[in-house]
Amino acid sequence: MSNTATQQQRQSSIAMLVITFLYRIYMLFIAFPLFLFASVLTALTTTIGCQIGNGHFWGYYPGKWWSWFTIRILFLPVKIEGRENLDPKQSYVFVSNHQGAFDIFLIYGFLGRNFKWMMKKAIRKIPLVGLACEKAHHIFVDKSGASKIKKTYDTARETLHEGMSVVVFPEGARSFTGHMGKFRRGAFMLADELQLPVCPLTINGSFDVMPRTKDWHFPVWHRLSLTIHKPIFPKGKGTEFEKETLNEAYDSVMAGLSPEYQGFVENPDQ
């Protein structure tokens, strides 16, 4: 390698270090305080709005704007593909891979559909956020017993009967590697019972922005993308059709992943 090429590489490395340092200073003193303020404001707005107004409006739009704002103040580029695959008058069971914490901001801020989350019951314990999620009628998944599981799906069933959609991470936990684990049956059982279409979503980039192993580290600038695949409509009812839909959705989500994250990797947290 020539001295000129070596010098150019060194200059490029120094420039990247300077940019990274400045980006982290910006996050620490500007973006993070703005994010905290927006989070508190969003939780309070959602809680109060759902108490006195339309729960479908206040349970969705403050969270959507908060998510959009979070992505934008971090200057993360976002690419959305496949919105044309959705019918605005149709309810869906959306199923997505779960690469990292920024999955929430990407789906909430950019999917463009009013929906309810199916989320871990532990989120209910987060100050302000848990109360806001409860008032917004997001669905807490409680697996502590058969009666609790039944109540979870009864709540989801009522939500979907009202014309709303739901978003589920069928892996049940964030990836440790960026690769997909297995899909659990719950979302597909619900879609089969109510004969609703399942819409697969593929997220790319979230693992690179903040992997699960670095939850308390600075986010890393990286492109994010959300691919909305063609919905899978019911072809029949019963376990056979439910499994067929699960496998088809899994293959669709997997096919949309970046090459470096293709392939199954077992997640010990599932």
C-alpha positions as CSV (number, residue, x, y, z in Angstrom):
1,M,0.0,0.0,0.0
2,S,1.3,3.4,-1.0
3,N,2.1,6.1,1.6
4,T,-0.6,8.3,0.0
5,A,-3.2,5.6,0.5
6,T,-2.1,5.0,4.1
7,Q,-2.2,8.7,4.9
8,Q,-5.7,8.9,3.4
9,Q,-6.9,6.0,5.6
10,R,-5.4,7.6,8.7
11,Q,-7.1,11.0,7.9
12,S,-10.4,9.2,7.3
13,S,-10.1,7.4,10.7
14,I,-9.4,10.6,12.5
15,A,-12.3,12.3,10.8
16,M,-14.6,9.5,11.9
17,L,-13.4,9.7,15.4
18,V,-14.1,13.4,15.5
19,I,-17.6,13.0,14.0
20,T,-18.4,10.2,16.5
21,F,-17.1,12.4,19.4
22,L,-19.2,15.4,18.3
23,Y,-22.3,13.2,17.8
24,R,-22.0,11.8,21.3
25,I,-21.6,15.3,22.8
26,Y,-24.7,16.3,20.9
27,M,-26.6,13.3,22.2
28,L,-25.5,13.9,25.8
29,F,-26.3,17.6,26.0
30,I,-29.1,18.1,23.5
31,A,-30.7,14.9,22.2
32,F,-30.9,13.0,25.5
33,P,-32.5,15.9,27.5
34,L,-35.0,16.5,24.7
35,F,-35.8,12.8,24.6
36,L,-36.4,12.8,28.4
37,F,-38.6,15.8,28.2
38,A,-40.6,14.4,25.2
39,S,-41.0,11.1,27.0
40,V,-42.5,12.6,30.1
41,L,-44.7,14.9,28.1
42,T,-45.9,12.0,25.9
43,A,-46.7,9.8,28.9
44,L,-48.7,12.6,30.6
45,T,-50.5,13.6,27.4
46,T,-51.5,10.0,26.6
47,T,-52.7,9.4,30.2
48,I,-54.7,12.6,30.5
49,G,-56.0,12.4,26.9
50,C,-57.2,8.9,27.2
51,Q,-59.0,9.8,30.4
52,I,-60.9,12.7,29.0
53,G,-61.0,12.1,25.2
54,N,-60.9,9.6,22.4
55,G,-58.7,6.7,23.6
56,H,-57.9,5.6,20.0
57,F,-56.6,9.0,19.2
58,W,-54.7,9.8,22.4
59,G,-53.5,6.2,22.8
60,Y,-51.8,6.4,19.4
61,Y,-50.8,9.9,18.2
62,P,-48.7,11.1,21.1
63,G,-46.7,7.9,21.0
64,K,-46.3,8.2,17.2
65,W,-45.1,11.8,17.4
66,W,-42.7,10.9,20.3
67,S,-41.2,8.1,18.2
68,W,-40.9,10.2,15.1
69,F,-39.2,13.0,17.2
70,T,-36.8,10.5,18.8
71,I,-35.6,9.2,15.4
72,R,-35.3,12.7,13.9
73,I,-33.3,14.3,16.8
74,L,-30.8,11.5,16.4
75,F,-30.6,12.1,12.6
76,L,-31.2,8.5,11.8
77,P,-32.2,8.0,8.2
78,V,-35.4,5.9,7.7
79,K,-36.6,4.0,4.7
80,I,-40.1,2.6,4.5
81,E,-41.2,0.1,1.8
82,G,-44.5,-1.6,1.2
83,R,-47.1,0.9,2.5
84,E,-49.1,0.2,-0.7
85,N,-49.7,-3.3,0.6
86,L,-52.0,-2.1,3.3
87,D,-55.8,-1.5,3.1
88,P,-56.7,1.5,5.3
89,K,-60.1,-0.2,6.1
90,Q,-58.6,-3.5,7.2
91,S,-57.4,-4.7,10.6
92,Y,-54.2,-6.6,10.7
93,V,-52.1,-8.7,13.1
94,F,-48.6,-7.2,12.4
95,V,-45.7,-9.5,13.2
96,S,-42.1,-8.3,13.2
97,N,-38.6,-9.4,14.0
98,H,-37.2,-7.8,17.2
99,Q,-33.7,-6.5,16.6
100,G,-33.5,-3.9,19.3
101,A,-34.9,-1.1,21.4
102,F,-35.3,1.2,18.3
103,D,-37.9,-1.3,16.8
104,I,-40.4,0.5,18.9
105,F,-39.6,4.0,17.5
106,L,-39.5,2.7,14.0
107,I,-42.8,0.9,14.0
108,Y,-44.7,3.5,16.2
109,G,-43.3,6.5,14.3
110,F,-43.4,5.2,10.7
111,L,-45.8,2.3,10.2
112,G,-48.6,4.8,9.6
113,R,-51.4,2.7,11.1
114,N,-53.3,3.1,14.4
115,F,-52.6,0.0,16.5
116,K,-52.2,-1.5,19.9
117,W,-49.0,-3.1,21.1
118,M,-48.9,-6.5,22.7
119,M,-46.1,-6.0,25.3
120,K,-44.5,-7.7,28.3
121,K,-46.3,-7.0,31.5
122,A,-43.0,-5.8,33.1
123,I,-43.5,-2.6,31.1
124,R,-46.4,-1.7,33.4
125,K,-43.9,-1.1,36.2
126,I,-42.0,1.6,34.4
127,P,-43.0,5.0,36.0
128,L,-45.4,7.1,33.8
129,V,-44.8,4.9,30.7
130,G,-46.5,1.9,32.2
131,L,-49.5,3.9,33.3
132,A,-49.7,5.6,29.8
133,C,-49.6,2.2,28.1
134,E,-52.4,1.0,30.4
135,K,-54.6,4.0,29.7
136,A,-53.9,3.7,26.0
137,H,-55.2,0.1,26.2
138,H,-52.1,-1.5,24.9
139,I,-52.2,-5.2,25.7
140,F,-49.9,-6.6,28.5
141,V,-49.0,-10.2,27.9
142,D,-49.1,-12.1,31.2
143,K,-47.8,-15.7,31.0
144,S,-48.0,-16.4,34.8
145,G,-50.9,-18.8,34.5
146,A,-53.5,-20.3,32.1
147,S,-56.2,-17.8,33.3
148,K,-53.8,-14.8,32.8
149,I,-52.9,-16.0,29.3
150,K,-56.6,-16.4,28.4
151,K,-57.3,-12.9,29.7
152,T,-54.5,-11.5,27.5
153,Y,-56.0,-13.0,24.4
154,D,-59.5,-12.1,25.3
155,T,-58.3,-8.5,25.5
156,A,-56.6,-8.7,22.2
157,R,-59.7,-10.3,20.7
158,E,-61.9,-7.4,21.9
159,T,-59.4,-4.9,20.5
160,L,-59.4,-6.5,17.0
161,H,-63.2,-6.7,17.0
162,E,-63.2,-2.9,17.4
163,G,-61.5,-2.6,14.1
164,M,-58.0,-1.9,15.5
165,S,-54.8,-3.6,14.5
166,V,-52.2,-5.1,16.9
167,V,-48.4,-5.3,16.6
168,V,-46.6,-8.4,18.0
169,F,-43.0,-9.4,18.2
170,P,-43.5,-13.2,17.9
171,E,-40.0,-13.9,19.0
172,G,-41.0,-12.6,22.4
173,A,-37.6,-11.1,23.2
174,R,-35.0,-8.9,21.5
175,S,-32.2,-10.6,19.5
176,F,-28.7,-10.9,21.0
177,T,-27.1,-11.2,17.6
178,G,-29.4,-9.3,15.1
179,H,-30.5,-12.7,13.7
180,M,-34.0,-14.1,14.1
181,G,-35.0,-16.7,16.6
182,K,-38.1,-18.8,16.4
183,F,-41.7,-17.4,16.2
184,R,-44.2,-18.3,18.9
185,R,-47.7,-19.2,18.0
186,G,-49.8,-16.7,20.0
187,A,-50.2,-14.0,17.3
188,F,-51.0,-16.6,14.7
189,M,-53.6,-18.4,16.9
190,L,-55.3,-15.0,17.4
191,A,-55.3,-14.3,13.7
192,D,-56.6,-17.8,12.9
193,E,-59.4,-17.5,15.5
194,L,-60.6,-14.2,14.2
195,Q,-59.8,-14.9,10.5
196,L,-57.7,-11.8,10.1
197,P,-54.7,-11.2,7.8
198,V,-51.2,-11.4,9.2
199,C,-48.9,-8.7,7.9
200,P,-45.2,-9.5,8.3
201,L,-42.8,-6.6,9.0
202,T,-39.0,-6.7,8.6
203,I,-36.8,-4.3,10.6
204,N,-33.2,-3.6,9.6
205,G,-30.7,-1.4,11.3
206,S,-32.1,-1.3,14.8
207,F,-29.5,-3.8,16.1
208,D,-26.7,-1.7,14.7
209,V,-28.1,1.5,16.3
210,M,-28.4,-0.1,19.8
211,P,-27.9,-3.8,20.3
212,R,-29.5,-5.5,23.3
213,T,-26.1,-6.0,24.9
214,K,-25.5,-2.2,24.9
215,D,-28.8,-0.8,26.2
216,W,-27.1,1.9,28.3
217,H,-24.5,2.9,25.7
218,F,-24.7,5.8,23.2
219,P,-26.8,5.0,20.1
220,V,-24.7,4.6,16.9
221,W,-25.7,6.4,13.8
222,H,-27.1,3.8,11.3
223,R,-29.7,3.6,8.6
224,L,-33.1,2.1,9.6
225,S,-35.6,0.4,7.3
226,L,-39.0,-1.0,7.7
227,T,-40.4,-3.3,5.1
228,I,-44.1,-4.0,5.0
229,H,-44.7,-7.3,3.3
230,K,-47.9,-8.4,1.5
231,P,-50.5,-9.5,4.1
232,I,-51.2,-13.2,4.4
233,F,-55.0,-13.7,4.3
234,P,-56.7,-16.7,5.9
235,K,-57.0,-19.7,3.7
236,G,-59.0,-21.7,6.2
237,K,-59.3,-22.2,9.9
238,G,-57.5,-24.5,12.3
239,T,-54.0,-25.6,13.5
240,E,-52.9,-26.6,10.0
241,F,-53.6,-23.2,8.5
242,E,-52.2,-21.4,11.6
243,K,-48.9,-23.2,11.2
244,E,-48.8,-22.5,7.4
245,T,-49.4,-18.8,8.1
246,L,-46.6,-18.8,10.8
247,N,-44.1,-20.4,8.4
248,E,-45.0,-18.1,5.5
249,A,-44.7,-15.0,7.8
250,Y,-41.4,-16.2,9.1
251,D,-40.0,-16.7,5.6
252,S,-41.2,-13.2,4.5
253,V,-39.6,-11.5,7.5
254,M,-36.4,-13.5,7.1
255,A,-36.2,-12.7,3.4
256,G,-36.3,-9.0,4.1
257,L,-33.3,-9.0,6.4
258,S,-29.9,-7.7,5.4
259,P,-27.5,-10.5,4.3
260,E,-25.4,-10.3,7.4
261,Y,-28.4,-11.1,9.6
262,Q,-29.9,-13.9,7.5
263,G,-30.4,-17.3,9.0
264,F,-31.8,-18.6,12.3
265,V,-29.8,-18.2,15.5
266,E,-31.3,-19.6,18.7
267,N,-32.2,-16.9,21.3
268,P,-31.7,-18.3,24.9
269,D,-34.2,-15.7,26.2
270,Q,-37.1,-17.1,24.2
